[in-house]
Amino acid sequence: MLILTRKKDEAIIIDDKIKVKVVEIDGNKIKLGIEAPDDVTIHREEVLKEILKENKQALKQKRVLNRDYTSRIKEFIAKKG
């Protein structure tokens, strides 16, 4: 992990296209401004963790539904056969 020190209104540049600027410092809170291309997705870490958790749950639900439909199709074919 790279650790940098920045003051208010100072910034870092990532890969010549993402700018992270210290906008405000208030006690132990820092407000950051981020400029990035539209194709770069930016999330707070806790938000991303929640998104990934929900996606995982949705995928599990889809697998259950797919198994149910597969069972029904097999039953239908067996009855027709």
DSSP file (Angstrom, degrees, kcal/mol; ACC not computed):
  #  RESIDUE AA STRUCTURE BP1 BP2  ACC     N-H-->O    O-->H-N    N-H-->O    O-->H-N    TCO  KAPPA ALPHA  PHI   PSI    X-CA   Y-CA   Z-CA
    1    1 A M              0   0    0      0, 0.0     2,-0.5     0, 0.0     0, 0.0   0.000 360.0 360.0 360.0 130.8    0.0    0.0    0.0
    2    2 A L        -     0   0    0      2,-0.0     2,-0.5     0, 0.0     0, 0.0  -0.761 360.0-160.0 -86.1 129.9    1.3    3.4   -0.9
    3    3 A I        +     0   0    0     -2,-0.5     2,-0.3     2,-0.0     0, 0.0  -0.962  12.6 179.0-116.6 125.5    0.8    6.0    1.8
    4    4 A L        -     0   0    0     -2,-0.5     2,-0.5     2,-0.0     8,-0.0  -0.896  22.9-136.5-123.7 152.0    0.9    9.7    1.0
    5    5 A T        +     0   0    0     -2,-0.3     2,-0.3     2,-0.0    -2,-0.0  -0.933  28.7 173.7-107.0 131.4    0.5   12.8    3.0
    6    6 A R        -     0   0    0     -2,-0.5     2,-0.2     4,-0.1     3,-0.1  -0.973  18.2-147.7-135.7 149.6   -1.6   15.6    1.5
    7    7 A K    >   -     0   0    0     -2,-0.3     3,-2.2     1,-0.2    15,-0.4  -0.604  49.6 -60.8-105.6 171.8   -2.9   19.0    2.8
    8    8 A K  T 3  S+     0   0    0      1,-0.3    15,-0.2    -2,-0.2    -1,-0.2  -0.266 125.6  15.5 -54.2 138.0   -6.2   20.7    2.0
    9    9 A D  T 3  S+     0   0    0     13,-3.2    -1,-0.3     1,-0.3     2,-0.3   0.450 100.1 118.1  72.0   4.9   -6.4   21.5   -1.7
   10   10 A E    <   -     0   0    0     -3,-2.2    12,-2.8    12,-0.2    -1,-0.3  -0.686  44.3-168.9 -95.3 157.2   -3.6   19.1   -2.6
   11   11 A A  E     -A   21   0A   0     -2,-0.3     2,-0.3    10,-0.2    10,-0.2  -0.867  19.7-139.6-138.8 167.7   -4.2   16.2   -4.9
   12   12 A I  E     -A   20   0A   0      8,-2.3     8,-2.7    -2,-0.3     2,-0.5  -0.955  17.6-142.3-125.4 152.0   -2.8   12.9   -6.2
   13   13 A I  E     -A   19   0A   0     -2,-0.3     2,-0.5     6,-0.2     6,-0.2  -0.957  10.1-158.3-116.8 131.7   -3.1   11.7   -9.8
   14   14 A I  E >> S-A   18   0A   0      4,-3.4     4,-2.1    -2,-0.5     3,-2.0  -0.945  73.3 -18.9-113.7 123.1   -3.6    8.0  -10.5
   15   15 A D  T 34 S-     0   0    0     -2,-0.5    -1,-0.2     1,-0.3     0, 0.0   0.796 110.8 -76.4  55.3  33.1   -2.7    6.6  -14.0
   16   16 A D  T 34 S+     0   0    0      2,-0.2    -1,-0.3     1,-0.1     3,-0.1   0.574 131.0  64.2  58.1  11.5   -2.8   10.1  -15.5
   17   17 A K  T <4 S+     0   0    0     -3,-2.0     2,-0.5     1,-0.2    -2,-0.2   0.515  83.1  68.8-139.0 -10.0   -6.6   10.1  -15.5
   18   18 A I  E  <  -A   14   0A   0     -4,-2.1    -4,-3.4    18,-0.2     2,-0.5  -0.965  57.6-167.2-118.7 125.0   -7.9   10.0  -11.9
   19   19 A K  E     -AB  13  35A   0     16,-2.8    16,-2.7    -2,-0.5     2,-0.5  -0.943   3.8-170.5-113.9 126.4   -7.5   12.9   -9.6
   20   20 A V  E     -AB  12  34A   0     -8,-2.7    -8,-2.3    -2,-0.5     2,-0.4  -0.969  13.5-174.7-117.0 117.3   -8.1   12.6   -5.9
   21   21 A K  E     -AB  11  33A   0     12,-3.1    12,-2.9    -2,-0.5     2,-0.8  -0.908  29.3-125.9-118.7 138.4   -8.1   16.0   -4.1
   22   22 A V  E     + B   0  32A   0    -12,-2.8   -13,-3.2    -2,-0.4    10,-0.2  -0.738  34.2 172.5 -78.9 111.9   -8.4   16.8   -0.4
   23   23 A V  E     +     0   0A   0      8,-2.9     2,-0.3    -2,-0.8     9,-0.2   0.839  60.0   1.5 -91.2 -39.3  -11.3   19.2   -0.3
   24   24 A E  E     - B   0  31A   0      7,-1.5     7,-3.1   -16,-0.1     2,-0.4  -0.997  51.9-157.1-153.6 145.1  -11.9   19.7    3.4
   25   25 A I  E     + B   0  30A   0     -2,-0.3     2,-0.4     5,-0.2     5,-0.2  -0.994  16.9 170.2-125.2 124.4  -10.4   18.5    6.7
   26   26 A D  E >   - B   0  29A   0      3,-2.9     3,-1.8    -2,-0.4     2,-0.4  -0.834  62.8 -62.7-137.2  96.0  -12.6   18.6    9.8
   27   27 A G  T 3  S-     0   0    0     -2,-0.4    -1,-0.1     1,-0.3     0, 0.0  -0.500 120.4 -12.7  65.4-121.5  -11.2   16.9   12.8
   28   28 A N  T 3  S+     0   0    0     -2,-0.4     2,-0.4    -3,-0.1    -1,-0.3   0.246 121.2  91.3 -96.8  14.1  -10.7   13.2   12.0
   29   29 A K  E <   -B   26   0A   0     -3,-1.8    -3,-2.9     2,-0.0     2,-0.4  -0.896  54.7-167.1-110.3 139.3  -12.8   13.5    8.8
   30   30 A I  E     -B   25   0A   0     -2,-0.4     2,-0.6    -5,-0.2    -5,-0.2  -0.990  11.0-148.1-123.8 130.3  -11.5   14.3    5.4
   31   31 A K  E     -B   24   0A   0     -7,-3.1    -8,-2.9    -2,-0.4    -7,-1.5  -0.878  19.4-163.2 -98.8 124.8  -13.6   15.2    2.4
   32   32 A L  E     -B   22   0A   0     -2,-0.6     2,-0.4   -10,-0.2   -10,-0.2  -0.839  11.3-152.4-109.0 144.0  -12.2   14.0   -0.9
   33   33 A G  E     -B   21   0A   0    -12,-2.9   -12,-3.1    -2,-0.4     2,-0.5  -0.951  14.8-162.8-109.7 135.8  -13.1   15.1   -4.4
   34   34 A I  E     -B   20   0A   0     -2,-0.4     2,-0.5   -14,-0.2   -14,-0.2  -0.976   9.9-170.9-126.2 124.9  -12.6   12.6   -7.2
   35   35 A E  E     +B   19   0A   0    -16,-2.7   -16,-2.8    -2,-0.5    -2,-0.0  -0.966  25.7 149.7-111.4 123.9  -12.4   13.3  -10.9
   36   36 A A        -     0   0    0     -2,-0.5   -18,-0.2   -18,-0.2     6,-0.1  -0.981  49.5 -85.6-149.6 157.1  -12.4   10.2  -13.1
   37   37 A P    >   -     0   0    0      0, 0.0     3,-1.9     0, 0.0   -20,-0.0  -0.218  45.7-108.5 -59.8 157.4  -13.5    9.2  -16.6
   38   38 A D  T 3  S+     0   0    0      1,-0.3    -2,-0.0     3,-0.0     0, 0.0   0.765 116.8  61.6 -60.6 -26.6  -17.1    8.0  -16.9
   39   39 A D  T 3  S+     0   0    0      2,-0.1     2,-0.6     0, 0.0    -1,-0.3   0.469  85.4  90.9 -83.0   1.2  -16.0    4.4  -17.4
   40   40 A V    <   -     0   0    0     -3,-1.9     2,-0.4     2,-0.0    -4,-0.1  -0.869  69.7-147.3 -98.6 121.3  -14.4    4.3  -13.9
   41   41 A T        -     0   0    0     -2,-0.6     2,-0.4     2,-0.0    -2,-0.1  -0.733  13.6-167.1 -88.8 133.2  -16.8    3.2  -11.1
   42   42 A I        +     0   0    0     -2,-0.4     2,-0.3    -6,-0.1    -8,-0.0  -0.985  13.4 163.4-125.8 126.4  -16.2    4.8   -7.7
   43   43 A H        -     0   0    0     -2,-0.4     2,-0.2     4,-0.0    -2,-0.0  -0.977  41.9-109.9-135.3 149.3  -17.8    3.5   -4.5
   44   44 A R     >  -     0   0    0     -2,-0.3     4,-2.4     1,-0.1     3,-0.4  -0.554  41.8-114.0 -67.6 148.3  -17.1    3.9   -0.8
   45   45 A E  H  > S+     0   0    0      1,-0.2     4,-2.3     2,-0.2     5,-0.2   0.893 114.8  50.1 -56.4 -44.5  -15.7    0.6    0.5
   46   46 A E  H  > S+     0   0    0      1,-0.2     4,-1.5     2,-0.2    -1,-0.2   0.833 110.7  50.4 -67.3 -30.6  -18.7   -0.1    2.7
   47   47 A V  H  > S+     0   0    0     -3,-0.4     4,-2.4     2,-0.2    -1,-0.2   0.918 109.6  50.2 -70.8 -43.8  -21.2    0.5   -0.1
   48   48 A L  H  X S+     0   0    0     -4,-2.4     4,-2.7     1,-0.2     5,-0.2   0.906 108.0  53.4 -61.1 -41.8  -19.2   -1.8   -2.5
   49   49 A K  H  X S+     0   0    0     -4,-2.3     4,-2.1     1,-0.2    -1,-0.2   0.903 110.2  47.8 -59.8 -40.7  -19.3   -4.5    0.2
   50   50 A E  H  X S+     0   0    0     -4,-1.5     4,-2.5     2,-0.2    -2,-0.2   0.902 111.0  50.8 -67.4 -41.4  -23.1   -4.2    0.4
   51   51 A I  H  X S+     0   0    0     -4,-2.4     4,-2.6     1,-0.2    -2,-0.2   0.935 111.7  47.4 -60.7 -46.7  -23.5   -4.3   -3.3
   52   52 A L  H  X S+     0   0    0     -4,-2.7     4,-2.2     1,-0.2    -1,-0.2   0.883 111.2  51.6 -63.2 -38.8  -21.3   -7.4   -3.6
   53   53 A K  H  X S+     0   0    0     -4,-2.1     4,-2.1    -5,-0.2    -1,-0.2   0.929 111.9  46.1 -62.8 -46.1  -23.3   -9.1   -0.8
   54   54 A E  H  X S+     0   0    0     -4,-2.5     4,-2.4     1,-0.2    -2,-0.2   0.889 111.6  51.8 -65.3 -39.6  -26.6   -8.3   -2.5
   55   55 A N  H  X S+     0   0    0     -4,-2.6     4,-2.2     2,-0.2    -1,-0.2   0.901 109.2  50.5 -63.2 -40.3  -25.3   -9.6   -5.8
   56   56 A K  H  X S+     0   0    0     -4,-2.2     4,-2.1     2,-0.2    -2,-0.2   0.909 111.2  48.3 -63.8 -42.6  -24.2  -12.8   -4.2
   57   57 A Q  H  X S+     0   0    0     -4,-2.1     4,-2.2     2,-0.2    -2,-0.2   0.899 111.2  50.4 -64.5 -40.6  -27.6  -13.3   -2.6
   58   58 A A  H  X S+     0   0    0     -4,-2.4     4,-2.3     1,-0.2    -2,-0.2   0.889 109.1  51.7 -65.0 -38.7  -29.3  -12.6   -5.9
   59   59 A L  H  X S+     0   0    0     -4,-2.2     4,-2.1     2,-0.2    -1,-0.2   0.904 108.9  50.2 -64.6 -41.3  -27.1  -15.1   -7.7
   60   60 A K  H  X S+     0   0    0     -4,-2.1     4,-2.0     2,-0.2    -2,-0.2   0.920 110.6  49.9 -61.5 -43.4  -28.0  -17.8   -5.1
   61   61 A Q  H  X S+     0   0    0     -4,-2.2     4,-2.3     1,-0.2    -2,-0.2   0.896 109.0  52.1 -62.4 -40.7  -31.7  -17.1   -5.5
   62   62 A K  H  X S+     0   0    0     -4,-2.3     4,-2.8     1,-0.2    -1,-0.2   0.899 107.3  52.4 -63.6 -40.4  -31.3  -17.4   -9.3
   63   63 A R  H  X S+     0   0    0     -4,-2.1     4,-2.3     2,-0.2    -1,-0.2   0.905 109.2  49.7 -62.0 -41.2  -29.6  -20.8   -8.9
   64   64 A V  H  X S+     0   0    0     -4,-2.0     4,-2.1     2,-0.2    -2,-0.2   0.930 112.5  47.1 -63.0 -45.1  -32.5  -22.0   -6.8
   65   65 A L  H  X S+     0   0    0     -4,-2.3     4,-2.5     1,-0.2    -2,-0.2   0.907 110.7  52.1 -63.6 -41.6  -35.0  -20.8   -9.4
   66   66 A N  H  X S+     0   0    0     -4,-2.8     4,-2.5     1,-0.2    -1,-0.2   0.901 109.4  49.6 -62.3 -40.7  -33.0  -22.4  -12.2
   67   67 A R  H  X S+     0   0    0     -4,-2.3     4,-2.4     2,-0.2    -1,-0.2   0.900 110.4  51.1 -63.5 -40.3  -33.0  -25.8  -10.4
   68   68 A D  H  X S+     0   0    0     -4,-2.1     4,-2.1     2,-0.2    -2,-0.2   0.932 112.1  45.7 -63.4 -46.0  -36.7  -25.5   -9.8
   69   69 A Y  H  X S+     0   0    0     -4,-2.5     4,-2.4     2,-0.2    -2,-0.2   0.897 111.5  52.7 -64.6 -39.9  -37.4  -24.9  -13.5
   70   70 A T  H  X S+     0   0    0     -4,-2.5     4,-2.4     1,-0.2    -1,-0.2   0.917 109.1  49.7 -61.5 -43.3  -35.0  -27.6  -14.5
   71   71 A S  H  X S+     0   0    0     -4,-2.4     4,-2.3     1,-0.2    -1,-0.2   0.911 111.0  49.4 -61.4 -42.7  -36.9  -30.1  -12.3
   72   72 A R  H  X S+     0   0    0     -4,-2.1     4,-2.5     2,-0.2    -2,-0.2   0.899 110.5  50.0 -64.7 -40.7  -40.2  -29.0  -13.7
   73   73 A I  H  X S+     0   0    0     -4,-2.4     4,-2.6     2,-0.2     5,-0.2   0.924 110.5  49.8 -64.4 -43.5  -39.0  -29.4  -17.3
   74   74 A K  H  X S+     0   0    0     -4,-2.4     4,-2.4     1,-0.2    -2,-0.2   0.909 111.5  49.0 -61.6 -41.9  -37.6  -32.9  -16.5
   75   75 A E  H  X S+     0   0    0     -4,-2.3     4,-2.1     2,-0.2    -1,-0.2   0.913 111.2  50.0 -62.5 -43.1  -41.0  -33.9  -15.0
   76   76 A F  H  X S+     0   0    0     -4,-2.5     4,-1.9     1,-0.2    -2,-0.2   0.918 112.2  47.0 -61.9 -45.1  -42.8  -32.5  -18.0
   77   77 A I  H  X S+     0   0    0     -4,-2.6     4,-2.2     1,-0.2    -1,-0.2   0.900 110.5  52.7 -64.8 -40.7  -40.6  -34.5  -20.4
   78   78 A A  H  < S+     0   0    0     -4,-2.4    -1,-0.2     1,-0.2    -2,-0.2   0.887 110.0  48.3 -62.7 -39.1  -41.0  -37.7  -18.4
   79   79 A K  H  < S+     0   0    0     -4,-2.1    -1,-0.2     1,-0.2    -2,-0.2   0.868 114.5  45.6 -69.1 -36.2  -44.8  -37.4  -18.4
   80   80 A K  H  <        0   0    0     -4,-1.9    -2,-0.2     1,-0.2    -1,-0.2   0.823 360.0 360.0 -74.6 -31.8  -44.8  -36.8  -22.2
   81   81 A G     <        0   0    0     -4,-2.2    -1,-0.2    -5,-0.2    -2,-0.1   0.474 360.0 360.0 -65.2 360.0  -42.3  -39.6  -22.9
